[in-house]
Amino acid sequence: PYDGYQFKGKVMATISRGKLVYTDDSLVIARSEVTKQSHG
């Protein structure tokens, strides 16, 4: 369901085939936020 999904906000990340490709310097923050949201 996250195929080609794009996150917009403080951190910009693109999910490709279940893989997260971050395009921001805040990888740690993005990982924490995305993981929490995706884990819900």
C-alpha positions as CSV (number, residue, x, y, z in Angstrom):
1,P,0.0,0.0,0.0
2,Y,3.0,2.3,0.4
3,D,4.1,1.7,-3.1
4,G,5.2,5.1,-4.5
5,Y,3.9,6.9,-1.4
6,Q,5.5,10.2,-0.5
7,F,5.8,11.8,2.9
8,K,5.6,15.6,3.0
9,G,6.6,17.7,6.0
10,K,9.7,18.2,8.1
11,V,11.2,15.2,6.5
12,M,10.7,14.0,3.0
13,A,10.8,10.3,2.5
14,T,9.8,8.1,-0.5
15,I,8.7,4.5,0.1
16,S,9.7,2.2,-2.8
17,R,8.6,-1.5,-2.6
18,G,8.5,-1.3,1.2
19,K,11.9,0.5,1.3
20,L,12.2,4.0,2.8
21,V,14.4,6.4,0.8
22,Y,15.0,9.5,2.8
23,T,15.8,12.8,1.0
24,D,16.5,14.8,4.1
25,D,19.3,15.2,6.6
26,S,17.1,14.2,9.5
27,L,17.1,10.5,8.8
28,V,17.0,9.6,12.5
29,I,13.9,11.8,13.2
30,A,12.2,10.6,10.1
31,R,12.8,7.0,11.0
32,S,11.4,7.5,14.5
33,E,8.3,9.3,13.2
34,V,7.6,7.0,10.3
35,T,8.2,3.9,12.4
36,K,5.8,5.1,15.0
37,Q,3.1,6.0,12.5
38,S,3.6,2.8,10.4
39,H,3.7,0.6,13.6
40,G,0.3,1.9,14.6
